[in-house]
Amino acid sequence: MSSVSVVIPTYNCSRYISETLNSILRQGAADLEIIVIDDGSTDDTCAIARRFGDPVRVIEQSNAGVCAARNHGIREAHGEFIALVDHDDYWQPNKLANQLAAFADHPQVDVVFTDFVWWRQDDAGAFPAPADYLPRAAAQGVDGDFSGWIYHQMLLDSWVLTSTALARTAVVVAQAGFDEALPYSEDWDFWLRVSRSSQFLKLREATTLYRQHSAQGSRVIRPIDYRTRLLETAAERWGLCSQDGRCVAAERFRRQLAIYCAEFGLGHLKGGAGASRAIAARAFLKAWSIDRSYWRSLAYLAVTPFGWKPGW
């Protein structure tokens, strides 16, 4: 039986950590090592995790961020494969079994990832039961568009949700884990680097429920557009083509980069802590400089001084 180390970085997640751990413990296809790295929680997250006993190893550290917590867990891992799971996400029971079978059938790949469900609260504030999504978790075959050498695809979007991925431990270690200097887009950065040296395989089934709530780090307004910076750096360093010759067209890459710049600016127009209309204006100007045919960026720039906010 294959050995899998499941690494869960957590911080103040007492509300959800039990549900996440239960979903992992229901995986019956592997010899599991479950490592919870608590990143200085001030609630009872650690106490809840420790109630699971021997199957779950809880390691505490001073608050240093999710990348440092993940890297700590990677150093502690002993399995042949590593799964990195966010502390509030949920695995359907067949996840690891399907992924390990895919590794057996496709020994050339180093990462198997899957589709996922956006797990949103209903009007009453409750998350639908995971069983409601079981039909989408049934085996549905390989998605060829996102399998093999996928670096060129990763230049357009962060297609690999980390909670869905299962990777060979040697590959994760070879990349030296996650960049602890990045407060955002650190997952994208990591999988981009892996995609330069390793082949991926995507399963079409949605094995993971990706919980959506207001406390997520992706909702924080930041002064730097880390996403655009990451993609500009990657394209400058590695170009626009994967190792098998598949490429993203330069025009499509520029348009996507312009869209991301504009979205960054719109986040600042929406308001909230850290929002700046000056930063928004610079983002819209940059979007237009990247793709002069993306007229929306100029429209956004025109309304920036007048207090307009996006409705989403």
C-alpha positions in Angstrom: 0.0 0.0 0.0 1.3 3.4 -0.9 2.2 5.8 1.9 0.8 9.3 1.8 1.8 12.2 4.1 -1.1 14.7 4.4 0.1 18.1 5.5 -2.5 20.5 6.9 -1.3 24.1 7.8 -3.8 25.6 10.2 -4.5 28.9 12.0 -7.6 29.6 14.1 -9.7 27.0 12.4 -11.6 25.5 15.3 -14.8 25.8 13.3 -13.8 23.6 10.4 -10.7 21.5 11.3 -12.7 18.5 12.6 -14.7 18.2 9.4 -11.5 18.4 7.3 -9.7 15.8 9.4 -12.7 13.4 9.3 -12.8 13.6 5.6 -9.1 12.6 5.4 -9.4 9.8 7.8 -12.1 8.3 5.6 -9.6 7.7 2.8 -8.9 4.0 2.8 -6.5 3.6 -0.1 -3.2 4.5 1.5 -1.1 4.2 4.6 -1.8 7.7 5.9 0.5 10.0 7.9 -1.5 13.1 8.9 0.5 16.1 10.0 -1.2 19.2 11.4 1.1 22.3 11.6 -0.6 24.8 13.9 0.7 28.3 13.0 0.3 29.9 16.4 -3.5 29.6 16.7 -5.2 31.5 19.6 -8.4 29.4 19.6 -8.8 25.6 20.4 -7.7 24.3 17.0 -4.9 22.3 18.5 -7.0 20.8 21.2 -9.6 19.7 18.6 -7.0 18.1 16.3 -5.4 16.3 19.3 -8.7 14.6 20.1 -8.2 12.4 17.0 -5.3 10.7 18.8 -2.5 8.8 17.1 -3.7 9.1 13.5 -3.1 12.8 13.6 0.3 14.4 14.6 -0.1 18.0 15.8 3.0 20.2 15.7 2.9 23.8 17.0 5.0 26.7 15.7 5.0 30.4 16.3 2.9 32.3 13.7 4.9 32.5 10.5 2.4 32.2 7.7 0.9 29.4 5.6 4.1 28.9 3.5 6.3 28.4 6.6 3.7 26.0 8.0 3.5 24.0 4.8 7.3 23.8 4.6 7.5 22.7 8.2 5.0 19.9 7.4 7.0 18.9 4.2 10.1 18.5 6.3 8.3 16.3 8.7 6.8 14.1 6.0 7.9 10.5 5.4 5.4 9.3 2.8 6.1 8.4 -0.8 3.5 11.0 -1.7 2.5 14.4 -0.2 -0.9 16.0 -0.1 -1.2 19.6 1.0 -4.7 20.3 2.3 -6.1 23.7 3.5 -7.5 23.5 7.0 -11.1 24.2 5.9 -11.4 22.1 2.8 -13.0 18.6 2.5 -12.1 15.4 0.6 -14.6 13.1 -0.9 -14.0 9.4 0.2 -12.6 8.3 -3.2 -10.0 11.0 -3.6 -6.8 9.2 -2.8 -7.9 5.9 -4.2 -8.5 7.5 -7.6 -5.3 9.5 -7.6 -3.1 6.5 -6.5 -4.7 4.4 -9.3 -3.8 7.2 -11.8 -0.2 7.2 -10.6 -0.1 3.4 -11.2 -1.5 3.8 -14.7 0.7 6.8 -15.6 4.1 6.4 -14.0 5.6 9.3 -15.9 3.6 11.9 -14.0 4.7 13.5 -10.7 1.5 15.3 -9.8 -2.1 14.1 -10.0 -4.8 16.8 -9.3 -8.5 16.9 -9.8 -11.5 19.2 -10.3 -13.2 20.7 -7.3 -16.4 22.2 -6.0 -16.8 25.8 -4.9 -18.3 25.1 -1.5 -20.5 28.1 -0.8 -22.9 28.8 2.0 -26.6 28.8 1.3 -29.0 31.6 2.2 -29.2 30.4 5.8 -25.4 30.6 6.2 -24.9 26.8 6.2 -22.7 24.7 3.9 -24.5 22.0 1.9 -23.8 18.5 3.0 -20.7 17.0 1.2 -22.9 14.0 0.2 -24.8 16.4 -2.1 -21.8 16.5 -4.3 -20.9 12.8 -4.4 -22.2 12.4 -8.0 -19.5 14.9 -9.2 -16.8 12.9 -7.3 -17.4 9.7 -9.3 -14.5 8.7 -11.6 -14.8 10.7 -14.9 -11.5 10.1 -16.6 -8.5 12.2 -17.5 -8.7 15.8 -18.7 -6.1 15.8 -21.5 -6.0 19.6 -21.8 -4.5 19.9 -18.4 -2.4 16.7 -18.4 1.2 16.2 -19.4 3.4 19.3 -19.6 1.1 22.1 -18.5 3.4 25.0 -17.8 1.8 27.0 -20.7 -1.6 26.5 -19.2 -0.4 27.6 -15.8 0.5 31.0 -17.4 -3.2 31.7 -17.8 -4.6 30.6 -14.5 -3.7 28.7 -11.3 -5.5 25.6 -12.4 -4.1 23.4 -9.6 -6.1 23.9 -6.4 -3.5 22.7 -3.8 -6.0 20.8 -1.7 -6.8 18.6 -4.7 -3.2 17.7 -5.6 -1.2 14.6 -4.7 2.5 14.8 -5.6 5.6 12.7 -5.3 7.4 13.7 -2.2 10.8 13.8 -4.0 9.4 16.4 -6.4 8.0 18.6 -3.6 11.3 18.5 -1.7 13.3 19.2 -4.9 11.5 22.5 -5.3 12.4 23.5 -1.8 8.7 23.9 -0.9 6.8 27.2 -0.9 8.3 30.7 -1.1 7.9 32.1 2.4 8.4 35.7 1.1 5.1 35.5 -0.8 2.0 36.6 1.0 -0.2 35.8 -2.0 -0.1 33.6 -5.1 2.3 31.3 -3.3 0.4 28.2 -4.5 0.6 29.4 -8.1 4.3 30.1 -7.8 4.9 26.6 -6.4 3.0 24.7 -9.1 4.5 26.9 -11.9 7.9 25.8 -10.7 6.9 22.2 -10.5 5.4 22.4 -14.0 8.8 23.2 -15.5 10.3 19.9 -14.3 7.3 17.5 -14.0 4.3 16.2 -15.9 0.9 16.5 -14.3 -2.3 14.6 -14.8 -5.8 16.0 -14.1 -8.8 13.8 -13.2 -12.1 15.3 -14.2 -13.9 14.3 -11.0 -14.5 16.9 -8.3 -12.8 15.2 -5.3 -12.5 18.3 -3.1 -14.9 20.8 -1.6 -13.2 24.2 -1.7 -14.8 26.1 1.2 -15.6 29.8 0.6 -15.9 32.2 3.5 -15.1 35.8 4.3 -11.9 35.0 6.3 -10.0 33.6 3.3 -6.6 35.2 2.5 -7.5 35.6 -1.2 -10.1 38.2 -0.2 -7.5 40.5 1.4 -6.7 43.8 -0.4 -3.0 44.0 -1.0 -0.7 46.9 -2.0 1.2 44.7 -4.6 -0.3 42.8 -7.5 1.6 39.6 -6.8 -0.3 37.6 -9.4 0.7 39.8 -12.3 4.3 40.1 -11.0 4.5 36.3 -10.8 3.3 35.7 -14.4 5.6 38.5 -15.8 8.6 36.9 -14.1 7.7 33.4 -15.3 7.3 34.5 -18.9 10.5 36.5 -18.8 12.4 33.6 -17.3 10.9 30.6 -19.1 8.9 31.9 -22.1 5.4 30.9 -23.1 5.9 27.2 -24.1 5.9 23.9 -22.3 8.6 21.3 -22.8 6.5 19.4 -25.3 6.1 22.4 -27.6 2.6 23.4 -26.5 2.5 27.2 -26.1 0.1 29.9 -25.1 -0.2 32.6 -27.8 1.5 35.9 -26.9 -1.7 37.8 -27.5 -3.7 35.6 -25.2 -1.1 35.9 -22.5 -1.0 39.7 -22.7 -4.8 39.9 -22.6 -5.0 37.6 -19.5 -2.3 39.7 -17.8 -4.2 42.9 -18.6 -7.4 41.4 -17.1 -5.5 40.4 -13.9 -4.1 43.9 -13.6 -7.6 45.4 -14.0 -9.1 43.0 -11.5 -6.4 44.1 -9.0 -7.4 47.7 -9.6 -11.1 46.9 -9.2 -10.4 45.3 -5.9 -8.9 48.6 -4.7 -11.9 50.5 -6.1 -14.3 48.2 -4.2 -12.9 49.6 -1.0 -12.1 48.2 2.4 -8.9 48.0 4.5 -5.8 48.9 2.5 -7.8 50.1 -0.6 -6.2 52.9 -2.6 -7.7 54.6 -5.7 -4.1 55.7 -6.6 -3.0 52.1 -6.7 -6.2 51.3 -8.7 -5.4 54.0 -11.3 -1.8 52.7 -11.7 -3.1 49.2 -12.2 -5.5 50.3 -14.9 -2.8 52.2 -16.7 -0.5 49.1 -16.6 -3.3 46.9 -17.9 -3.7 49.3 -20.9 0.1 49.4 -21.5 0.2 45.5 -21.6 -2.7 45.2 -24.0 -3.7 48.5 -25.8 -6.8 46.7 -27.2 -8.2 46.1 -23.7 -10.4 49.2 -23.6 -12.0 48.3 -20.4 -8.9 49.3 -18.5 -9.3 52.9 -19.8 -13.0 52.9 -18.9 -12.1 51.9 -15.3 -9.4 54.5 -15.2 -11.9 57.2 -16.3 -14.3 56.5 -13.4 -11.6 56.1 -10.7 -11.6 59.7 -9.5 -15.4 59.8 -9.1 -16.0 57.3 -6.3 -17.4 54.5 -8.5 -17.2 51.0 -7.1 -17.7 47.6 -8.8 -20.9 45.8 -7.9 -19.4 42.3 -7.2 
